């Protein structure tokens, strides 16, 4: 009988078995999936590069020049002259302060209000889906429609707000016609419009938390507040970061409220940065200076968002 060596029974360690028909089929499907994903992503990436990154690069380039929209042949390189002018422009500095104050007011009130609504509407009760839809409707409503509606609500004599105050024998408010009330009035309107978006994000985060955690804590004797503070809130950390950052970015880019409702007044109390950029570019005909203001706004958004993410992620 012929002697059988161990090499005939056990393949050598360095020798790999060639893939069979199933392995080839799996590799082919992976390639097809990769090609399909790339084909779907490439058009989006091209549009993103053209309308986002190219536009940002063009904005930065324009901020270094002084030119006019009326005379396209005139273009003068001024370097950082536009940025230096911002430091001496009272309206520009005022718009930065107003925008930061508005964003702080919106975020500080919108985040806890959205979380509270999400906790309330997370309960599986009859009518909860309808209430969620009602709260979310302003989010998908045109901002022009919303601002126009709230302009009538805030009307000094015949508006719904003052009519309601008069009906309950309270003094009427001036809302959009006084510097001390105009910005808080815009904050309230923005909350009504955007709180549904924060609520839906928090609601998605709450529904992703396994119920076993809360049930185990309840069995151990933890109360509702203890379960919220020690279990729910830490598990919502990522969602909270997202809500805070997105809400801040939206607030820093506010425009329609100032453009439609107050035109930056009274006394510049609602002169948001985007409205000021619009005024400099199209009303005053200085697009180079407006581009410099846009770059400053972009830098503010990046810095504020980075600080928020670092501070909130550090709490985990």
VOPAGU-140733 format. One record per atom (N, C-alpha, C): x, y, z; residue in three letters. Coordinates in steps of 0.1 Angstrom, whole numbers, padded with zeros to 4 digits, always signed. Each point is the difference from the previous one (the first is absolute). Example, Ala and Ser with C-alpha at 12.3 -4.5 7.8 and 13.67 -1.06 7.14 Angstrom:
<pts>
+0132-0057+0078ala -0009+0012+0000ala +0009+0012+0000ala -0004+0011-0007ser +0009+0011+0000ser -0008+0011+0008ser 
</pts>
This chain:
<pts>
+0009-0012+0000unk -0009+0012+0000unk +0009+0012+0000unk -0004+0010-0008unk +0008+0012-0001unk -0002+0008+0012unk +0011+0007+0004unk +0000+0008+0012unk -0006+0013-0002unk -0009+0005+0008unk -0007+0013-0001unk +0007+0009+0009unk +0005+0012-0005unk +0006+0010+0008unk -0010+0009+0005unk +0004+0007+0011unk -0009+0010+0007unk -0004+0012-0009unk +0009+0003-0010unk -0003+0011-0009unk -0012-0003-0009unk -0002-0014-0003unk -0012-0004-0008unk -0013+0002+0008unk +0001+0001+0013unk -0012+0000+0008unk -0003+0015+0004unk +0010+0007+0006unk -0001+0013+0005unk +0007+0010-0009unk -0006+0010-0006unk +0007+0009-0009unk +0010+0008+0008unk +0010+0005-0007unk +0010+0007+0007unk -0005+0014+0005unk +0006+0005+0011unk -0005+0012+0006unk +0001+0012-0009unk +0010+0001-0009unk +0001+0011-0009unk -0008-0001-0013unk -0007-0011-0002unk -0007-0002-0012unk -0015+0004+0002unk -0005+0009-0008unk -0014+0004+0002unk -0009-0007-0011unk -0011-0004+0005unk -0009-0007-0009unk -0007+0010-0010unk +0000-0002-0013unk -0005+0009-0009unk -0015+0001+0002unk -0006+0013-0001unk -0014+0002+0003unk -0009-0009-0010unk -0010-0005+0005unk -0009-0008-0008unk -0010+0009-0007unk -0010-0006-0005unk -0011+0007-0007unk -0007+0010+0008unk -0003-0004+0013unk -0007+0009+0009unk +0008+0012+0004unk +0013-0002+0002unk +0009+0011+0003unk +0001+0010-0012unk +0001-0005-0012unk +0000+0009-0011unk -0013+0007-0002unk -0011-0006+0003unk -0013+0007-0001unk -0001+0011+0010unk +0004-0003+0013unk +0000+0011+0010unk +0009+0011-0004unk +0012-0002-0005unk +0009+0010-0004unk -0007+0008-0012unk -0006-0006-0009unk -0007+0007-0011unk -0011+0009+0005unk -0008-0005+0010unk -0010+0008+0006unk +0005+0012+0007unk +0011-0002+0007unk +0007+0012+0007unk +0004+0010-0010unk +0006-0004-0011unk +0004+0009-0010unk -0012+0008-0006unk -0011-0008-0003unk -0012+0007-0005unk -0006+0010+0010unk +0000-0004+0013unk -0005+0010+0010unk +0009+0012+0000unk +0013-0002+0000unk +0009+0012+0000unk -0002+0009-0012unk -0001-0006-0011unk -0002+0008-0013unk -0013+0007+0001unk -0011-0007+0005unk -0013+0007+0001unk +0000+0011+0009unk +0007-0002+0012unk +0001+0011+0010unk +0007+0012-0005unk +0011-0003-0007unk +0008+0011-0006unk -0008+0008-0011unk -0007-0008-0008unk -0008+0007-0010unk -0011+0009+0006unk -0005-0004+0011unk -0010+0008+0007unk +0006+0012+0007unk +0012-0001+0005unk +0006+0010+0008unk +0007+0011-0009unk +0006-0004-0011unk +0008+0009-0009unk -0008+0012-0004unk -0013-0001-0005unk -0007+0012-0003unk -0002+0010+0012unk -0003-0006+0011unk -0001+0008+0012unk +0013+0007+0004unk +0011-0007+0000unk +0013+0006+0003unk +0004+0010-0010unk -0004-0001-0012unk +0004+0010-0010unk -0008+0013+0003unk -0013-0002+0002unk -0009+0012+0004unk +0005+0006+0013unk +0004-0008+0009unk +0005+0006+0013unk +0013+0008-0002unk +0009-0006-0009unk +0012+0007-0002unk -0002+0014-0008unk -0010+0000-0009unk -0002+0012-0008unk -0008+0010+0009unk -0010-0004+0006unk -0009+0010+0007unk +0004+0003+0014unk +0009-0008+0006unk +0004+0002+0014unk +0014+0004+0001unk +0009-0009-0004unk +0014+0003+0002unk +0006+0010-0010unk -0004-0001-0012unk +0004+0010-0010unk -0006+0014+0004unk -0013+0000+0004unk -0006+0013+0004unk +0007+0006+0012unk +0004-0008+0010unk +0008+0005+0011unk +0013+0005-0004unk +0007-0007-0009unk +0013+0005-0005unk -0002+0013-0007unk -0010+0001-0009unk -0003+0013-0007unk -0003+0011+0010unk -0007-0003+0010unk -0004+0010+0011unk +0013+0005+0006unk +0009-0009+0004unk +0012+0004+0006unk +0009+0009-0009unk +0000-0004-0013unk +0007+0008-0010unk -0006+0014-0001unk -0013+0001-0001unk -0007+0013-0002unk +0002+0009+0012unk +0002-0006+0012unk +0002+0008+0012unk +0013+0008+0000unk +0009-0004-0009unk +0013+0007-0001unk +0000+0011-0011unk -0012+0002-0006unk -0001+0010-0011unk -0011+0010+0004unk +0001+0012-0006unk -0010+0010+0000unk -0005+0002-0014unk -0013-0003-0002unk -0006+0001-0014unk -0015+0004+0002unk -0006+0002-0012unk -0014+0005+0000unk -0008-0010-0009unk -0012-0002+0004unk -0009-0008-0008unk -0004+0007-0012unk +0000+0013+0000unk -0005+0008-0011unk +0011+0002-0010unk +0012+0000+0004unk +0012+0002-0009unk +0009-0012+0001unk -0003-0010-0008unk +0008-0013+0000unk +0014+0001-0004unk +0004+0012-0007unk +0014+0002-0004unk +0008+0005+0011unk -0006+0005+0011unk +0008+0005+0011unk +0002-0011+0010unk +0013-0002+0003unk +0004-0010+0010unk +0013+0004+0006unk +0001+0002+0013unk +0012+0005+0006unk +0004-0010+0011unk +0012-0005+0000unk +0005-0009+0011unk +0003+0009+0012unk -0007-0003+0012unk +0002+0007+0012unk +0006-0008+0011unk +0002-0013-0003unk +0006-0009+0011unk -0010-0001+0011unk +0005+0002+0012unk -0008-0001+0012unk -0007+0013+0004unk +0000+0009-0010unk -0006+0013+0003unk -0015-0001+0004unk -0008-0009-0007unk -0014-0001+0004unk -0001-0005+0014unk +0009-0009+0005unk -0001-0006+0013unk +0004+0011+0010unk +0010+0009-0003unk +0003+0011+0009unk -0011+0010+0001unk -0008+0002-0011unk -0011+0009+0001unk -0011-0005+0009unk -0001-0014+0001unk -0011-0005+0009unk +0003+0004+0014unk +0013+0001+0004unk +0003+0003+0014unk -0004+0015+0003unk -0002+0008-0010unk -0004+0014+0002unk -0014+0003-0004unk -0007-0011-0004unk -0014+0002-0004unk -0010-0003+0011unk -0006+0011+0005unk -0009-0002+0012unk -0012-0009-0004unk -0006+0001-0012unk -0011-0009-0003unk +0004-0015-0001unk +0012-0002-0006unk +0005-0014-0001unk +0002-0006+0014unk +0007+0007+0009unk +0002-0005+0013unk -0013-0001+0008unk -0009+0009-0002unk -0013-0002+0006unk -0007-0012-0005unk +0000-0003-0013unk -0006-0012-0005unk +0006-0013+0005unk +0013+0000+0002unk +0006-0012+0006unk -0006-0002+0015unk +0000+0011+0008unk -0005-0002+0013unk -0015-0004+0000unk -0008+0007-0008unk -0014-0004-0001unk -0002-0014-0004unk +0007-0005-0010unk -0001-0014-0005unk +0004-0010+0011unk +0011+0003+0007unk +0004-0009+0011unk -0010+0000+0011unk -0006+0011+0004unk -0010+0001+0010unk -0013-0007-0004unk -0004+0001-0013unk -0012-0007-0005unk +0002-0015+0001unk +0012-0004-0005unk +0003-0015+0000unk +0000-0005+0014unk +0006+0007+0009unk +0000-0005+0014unk -0014-0001+0006unk -0009+0010-0003unk -0014-0001+0005unk -0007-0011-0006unk +0002-0003-0013unk -0008-0010-0007unk +0005-0014+0005unk +0013-0002+0001unk +0005-0014+0004unk -0003-0003+0015unk +0002+0010+0008unk -0002-0002+0015unk -0014-0004+0003unk -0010+0005-0008unk -0014-0003+0002unk -0005-0011-0008unk +0005-0002-0012unk -0005-0010-0010unk +0004-0014+0005unk +0013-0002+0004unk +0004-0013+0004unk -0008-0006+0011unk -0001+0006+0012unk -0008-0006+0010unk -0015-0001-0003unk -0005+0010-0008unk -0014-0001-0004unk -0002-0012-0010unk +0009-0002-0009unk -0001-0011-0009unk +0001-0014+0007unk +0009+0000+0010unk +0001-0013+0008unk -0012-0002+0008unk -0006+0010+0006unk -0012-0002+0008unk -0012-0004-0009unk -0001+0005-0011unk -0011-0004-0009unk +0003-0015-0005unk +0012-0003-0002unk +0003-0014-0004unk -0003-0010+0011unk +0003+0004+0012unk -0003-0009+0011unk -0015-0002+0002unk -0007+0011-0002unk -0015+0000+0001unk -0006-0008-0011unk +0004+0002-0012unk -0006-0007-0011unk +0006-0014-0003unk +0010-0004+0008unk +0005-0013-0002unk -0009-0011+0006unk -0009+0004+0008unk -0010-0009+0006unk -0009-0006-0010unk -0002-0013+0001unk -0009-0007-0010unk -0014+0002+0004unk -0006+0011-0003unk -0014+0003+0004unk -0007+0004-0013unk -0013-0001+0001unk -0009+0004-0011unk +0002+0015-0003unk +0002+0004-0012unk +0001+0014-0004unk +0014+0005+0000unk +0010-0008+0005unk +0014+0005+0000unk +0005+0002-0014unk -0002-0009-0010unk +0005+0003-0014unk -0006+0013-0006unk -0013+0002+0003unk -0006+0013-0005unk +0007+0012+0006unk +0002-0001+0013unk +0007+0012+0007unk +0014+0002-0005unk +0007-0011-0003unk +0014+0001-0006unk -0001+0007-0014unk -0010-0003-0008unk -0002+0006-0013unk -0003+0015+0001unk -0008+0003+0010unk -0004+0014+0002unk +0012+0008+0004unk +0008-0005+0009unk +0012+0007+0004unk +0010+0001-0011unk +0001-0009-0009unk +0010-0001-0011unk -0005+0008-0012unk -0012+0004-0001unk -0005+0007-0012unk +0007+0013-0003unk +0003+0008+0010unk +0007+0013-0003unk +0014-0002-0006unk +0006-0012+0003unk +0014-0003-0005unk -0001-0001-0016unk -0010-0006-0005unk -0001-0002-0014unk -0008+0011-0007unk -0004+0011+0007unk -0007+0011-0005unk +0010+0010-0005unk -0003+0007-0011unk +0009+0010-0006unk +0003+0011+0010unk +0013+0003+0002unk +0004+0010+0009unk -0006+0014-0003unk -0002+0002-0013unk -0007+0013-0004unk -0014+0000+0005unk -0007-0011-0001unk -0014-0001+0005unk +0000+0002+0015unk +0009-0006+0007unk +0001+0001+0015unk +0003+0014+0004unk +0010+0006-0006unk +0003+0014+0005unk -0011+0010-0004unk -0006-0002-0011unk -0012+0009-0003unk -0011-0002+0009unk -0003-0012+0004unk -0011-0003+0010unk +0003+0006+0013unk +0013-0001+0005unk +0004+0006+0013unk +0001+0015-0001unk +0002+0006-0011unk -0001+0014-0001unk -0014+0005+0003unk -0010-0007-0005unk -0014+0004+0003unk -0003-0003+0015unk +0006-0010+0005unk -0003-0003+0014unk +0006+0011+0009unk +0012+0005-0004unk +0006+0010+0008unk -0004+0014-0003unk -0010+0002-0009unk -0004+0013-0004unk -0004+0008+0013unk +0004+0013+0001unk -0002+0008+0012unk -0014+0001+0005unk -0010+0002-0009unk -0014+0003+0005unk -0009-0011-0003unk +0000-0006-0012unk -0009-0010-0004unk +0005-0014+0000unk +0013-0002+0005unk +0006-0014+0000unk -0007-0009+0010unk +0002-0013-0002unk -0006-0010+0009unk +0006+0001+0014unk +0013+0002+0000unk +0007+0000+0013unk -0005+0012+0009unk -0001+0012-0005unk -0005+0011+0008unk -0015-0001+0003unk -0007-0006-0010unk -0015-0002+0002unk -0002-0010+0012unk +0008-0010+0001unk -0001-0010+0011unk +0004+0007+0013unk +0010+0008+0000unk +0004+0007+0012unk -0011+0010+0005unk -0006+0006-0010unk -0010+0010+0004unk -0013-0008+0005unk -0002-0012-0005unk -0012-0007+0004unk +0001-0005+0015unk +0013-0002+0004unk +0002-0005+0014unk +0004+0012+0009unk -0002+0012-0005unk +0003+0012+0008unk +0015+0002+0003unk +0008-0003-0009unk +0015+0002+0002unk +0004+0011-0010unk +0011+0007+0004unk +0004+0011-0009unk +0006-0005-0013unk -0003+0007-0011unk +0005-0004-0013unk +0015+0002-0001unk +0006-0008-0008unk +0015+0001-0003unk +0003+0005-0014unk +0011+0006-0001unk +0004+0006-0013unk +0007-0010-0010unk +0005-0011+0006unk +0006-0011-0008unk +0010+0005-0010unk -0003+0001-0013unk +0010+0003-0010unk +0004+0015-0001unk -0006+0009+0008unk +0002+0014-0002unk +0009+0006+0011unk +0005-0008+0009unk +0009+0005+0010unk +0012-0009+0001unk +0012+0006+0002unk +0013-0008+0000unk +0000-0011+0011unk -0006+0003+0011unk +0000-0010+0011unk -0009-0012-0002unk -0009+0001-0008unk -0010-0011-0002unk +0001-0007-0014unk +0007+0007-0009unk +0000-0006-0014unk +0008-0013-0001unk +0012+0000+0006unk +0008-0013+0000unk -0007-0011+0007unk -0005+0002+0013unk -0007-0011+0006unk -0012-0005-0008unk -0007+0009-0007unk -0012-0003-0008unk +0005-0010-0011unk +0011+0003-0007unk +0005-0008-0010unk +0005-0014+0005unk +0005+0000+0012unk +0004-0013+0007unk -0012-0009+0002unk -0011+0006+0004unk -0013-0007+0003unk -0005-0006-0013unk +0000+0008-0011unk -0005-0004-0013unk +0009-0012-0005unk +0013+0001+0001unk +0009-0010-0004unk -0002-0013+0008unk -0002+0001+0013unk -0003-0012+0008unk -0012-0007-0006unk -0011+0008-0002unk -0012-0006-0005unk +0002-0008-0013unk +0009+0006-0009unk +0002-0006-0013unk +0009-0012+0001unk +0011+0000+0009unk +0010-0010-0001unk +0000-0011+0011unk -0008+0002+0011unk +0001-0009+0011unk -0004-0014-0004unk -0009-0001-0010unk -0004-0013-0005unk +0011-0008-0005unk +0010+0006-0007unk +0012-0007-0005unk +0008-0006+0012unk +0002+0008+0010unk +0008-0005+0012unk -0008-0011+0006unk -0013+0001+0001unk -0009-0010+0006unk +0002-0013-0007unk +0000+0000-0013unk +0000-0012-0008unk +0014-0007+0001unk +0011+0008+0001unk +0013-0006+0002unk +0001-0007+0014unk -0005+0007+0010unk +0000-0005+0014unk -0009-0013+0000unk -0011+0001-0007unk -0010-0011+0000unk +0007-0013-0006unk +0007+0002-0011unk +0008-0011-0006unk +0010-0005+0010unk +0007+0009+0007unk +0010-0005+0010unk -0007-0008+0011unk -0011+0005+0005unk -0007-0007+0011unk -0005-0014-0004unk -0005-0001-0012unk -0005-0013-0005unk +0011-0010-0003unk +0013+0005-0001unk +0011-0009-0002unk +0006-0005+0013unk -0005+0005+0011unk +0005-0005+0013unk -0007-0013+0004unk +0007-0011+0003unk -0006-0012+0004unk -0008+0002+0012unk -0012-0006+0001unk -0009+0002+0011unk +0005-0008+0012unk +0009-0010-0002unk +0005-0008+0011unk +0008+0009+0010unk +0006+0010-0004unk +0008+0009+0009unk -0009+0006+0010unk -0011+0006-0005unk -0009+0007+0009unk -0007-0010+0009unk -0004-0012-0005unk -0007-0010+0008unk +0009-0005+0011unk +0013-0002-0003unk +0009-0005+0010unk +0002+0011+0011unk +0001+0012-0004unk +0001+0011+0010unk -0012+0001+0008unk -0012-0002-0006unk -0012+0001+0008unk -0001-0011+0010unk +0005-0012-0004unk +0000-0011+0009unk +0009+0002+0012unk +0011+0007-0002unk +0010+0004+0010unk -0005+0011+0009unk -0012+0006-0003unk -0006+0010+0008unk +0003+0014-0004unk +0005+0002-0012unk +0003+0014-0005unk -0013+0007-0004unk -0001+0012+0004unk -0012+0008-0004unk +0001+0005-0014unk -0011+0007-0004unk -0001+0006-0014unk +0011+0010-0002unk +0003+0009+0009unk +0010+0010-0002unk +0014-0006+0000unk +0002-0010+0008unk +0013-0007+0001unk +0003-0008-0013unk -0011-0006-0005unk +0002-0008-0013unk +0003+0010-0011unk -0007+0012+0000unk +0003+0009-0011unk +0014+0006+0001unk +0004+0004+0012unk +0013+0006+0001unk +0012-0009-0002unk -0001-0012+0005unk +0011-0010+0000unk +0000-0010-0011unk -0011-0001-0007unk -0001-0010-0011unk -0004+0006-0013unk -0011+0007-0001unk -0005+0005-0012unk +0009+0011-0006unk +0003+0010+0009unk +0008+0012-0005unk +0014-0004-0004unk +0007-0009+0007unk +0013-0004-0005unk +0000-0007-0013unk -0011-0008-0002unk -0001-0008-0013unk -0005+0009-0011unk -0005+0012+0003unk -0004+0010-0010unk +0012+0010-0003unk +0012-0003+0004unk +0010+0010-0001unk +0003+0003-0015unk +0001-0010-0008unk +0003+0002-0015unk -0012+0008-0006unk -0012-0004+0003unk -0011+0008-0005unk +0000+0014+0004unk +0003+0002+0013unk +0001+0014+0005unk +0010+0008-0007unk +0012-0006-0002unk +0010+0007-0008unk -0005+0004-0014unk -0006-0009-0006unk -0006+0003-0014unk -0010+0011+0001unk -0009+0000+0009unk -0011+0010+0001unk +0006+0013+0003unk +0010+0001+0009unk +0006+0013+0004unk +0007+0006-0011unk +0008-0008-0007unk +0009+0005-0011unk -0009+0005-0012unk -0010-0009-0004unk -0008+0003-0011unk -0009+0013+0003unk -0005+0000+0012unk -0009+0012+0003unk +0009+0013+0000unk +0012-0001+0005unk +0009+0012+0000unk +0003+0004-0014unk +0003-0009-0009unk +0003+0003-0014unk -0012+0007-0006unk -0012-0006+0002unk -0012+0006-0006unk -0002+0015+0005unk +0002+0001+0013unk -0002+0013+0006unk +0010+0011-0004unk +0013-0004-0002unk +0010+0009-0005unk -0002+0004-0014unk -0008-0008-0008unk -0003+0003-0014unk -0013+0006-0002unk -0007+0005+0011unk -0013+0006-0001unk +0000+0012-0009unk -0010+0001-0009unk -0001+0011-0009unk -0015+0005-0002unk -0009-0010-0003unk -0014+0004-0003unk -0006+0008+0011unk +0002-0004+0012unk -0006+0007+0012unk +0003+0015-0001unk +0013+0003-0002unk +0004+0014-0001unk -0004+0007-0013unk +0001-0007-0011unk -0003+0006-0013unk -0015+0003-0001unk -0009-0009+0004unk -0014+0002-0002unk -0007+0007+0011unk +0004-0003+0013unk -0007+0006+0011unk +0005+0013+0005unk +0013+0003+0000unk +0005+0012+0006unk +0010+0008-0008unk +0005-0006-0011unk +0010+0007-0009unk +0012+0005+0009unk +0003-0009+0009unk +0012+0003+0009unk -0002+0010+0011unk -0012+0006+0001unk -0003+0009+0011unk -0008-0006+0011unk -0004+0008+0009unk +0003+0014+0002unk +0014+0003+0006unk +0006+0010-0005unk +0014+0004+0004unk +0010-0012-0001unk -0002-0008-0010unk +0010-0011-0002unk -0001-0011+0010unk -0011-0001+0008unk -0001-0010+0010unk -0003-0014-0006unk -0004-0001-0012unk -0001-0013-0007unk +0008-0001-0013unk +0011+0008+0000unk +0008+0000-0012unk +0009-0012+0000unk -0005-0012-0005unk +0008-0012+0000unk +0011+0001-0010unk +0010-0009+0001unk +0012+0001-0009unk -0004-0003-0014unk -0009-0009-0003unk -0004-0004-0013unk -0007+0012-0007unk -0009+0006+0008unk -0007+0012-0005unk +0010+0011-0003unk +0010+0002+0009unk +0010+0011-0002unk +0008-0004-0013unk +0003-0012-0002unk +0007-0004-0012unk -0008+0003-0013unk -0013-0003+0001unk -0009+0002-0011unk +0000+0015-0003unk -0001+0008+0011unk -0001+0015-0002unk +0013+0005-0007unk +0011-0004+0005unk +0013+0005-0005unk +0002-0005-0015unk -0004-0012-0003unk +0002-0005-0014unk -0010+0006-0010unk -0013+0001+0003unk -0009+0004-0010unk -0006+0014+0002unk -0001+0005+0012unk -0005+0013+0002unk +0011+0011-0001unk +0012-0003+0006unk +0011+0009-0001unk +0009-0003-0011unk -0001-0011-0007unk +0008-0004-0012unk +0015-0002+0004unk +0002-0007+0011unk +0014-0003+0004unk +0002-0015+0002unk +0000-0008-0010unk +0000-0014+0002unk +0013-0005+0006unk +0011+0007-0003unk +0013-0005+0006unk +0000+0001+0015unk -0005+0011+0006unk -0002+0001+0014unk -0010-0009+0006unk -0011-0003-0008unk -0010-0010+0004unk +0007-0014+0001unk +0008-0003-0010unk +0007-0013+0001unk +0009-0001+0012unk +0007+0011+0004unk +0008-0001+0012unk -0009-0002+0012unk -0011+0006+0001unk -0010-0003+0011unk -0004-0014+0000unk -0002-0006-0012unk -0004-0014-0001unk +0011-0009+0005unk +0012+0003-0003unk +0011-0008+0005unk +0001+0000+0015unk -0002+0012+0005unk -0001+0002+0015unk -0011-0009+0006unk -0012+0001-0006unk -0011-0009+0005unk +0004-0014-0001unk +0006-0005-0011unk +0004-0014-0001unk +0010-0003+0011unk +0010+0008+0003unk +0009-0002+0011unk -0007-0001+0013unk -0009+0009+0003unk -0008+0000+0012unk -0008-0014+0002unk -0006-0004-0011unk -0008-0013+0001unk +0010-0011+0003unk +0011-0001-0007unk +0010-0011+0002unk +0005+0000+0015unk +0003+0012+0005unk +0006+0001+0013unk -0011-0004+0011unk -0012+0006-0002unk -0011-0003+0010unk -0003-0015+0000unk -0001-0005-0012unk -0004-0015-0001unk +0011-0008+0006unk +0013+0003-0003unk +0010-0008+0006unk +0001+0001+0015unk -0003+0012+0006unk +0000+0001+0014unk -0012-0008+0006unk -0011+0001-0006unk -0012-0007+0005unk +0002-0015+0000unk +0006-0006-0011unk +0002-0014-0001unk +0010-0005+0010unk +0011+0008+0002unk +0010-0003+0010unk -0005+0000+0014unk -0008+0010+0003unk -0006+0002+0014unk -0010-0011+0003unk -0009-0003-0010unk -0011-0009+0003unk +0006-0015-0001unk +0009-0003-0008unk +0005-0013-0001unk +0009-0003+0012unk +0005+0010+0006unk +0008-0002+0012unk -0008-0004+0013unk -0013+0001-0002unk -0009-0003+0012unk -0004-0015+0000unk +0004-0007-0010unk -0003-0015-0001unk +0008-0007+0011unk 
</pts>
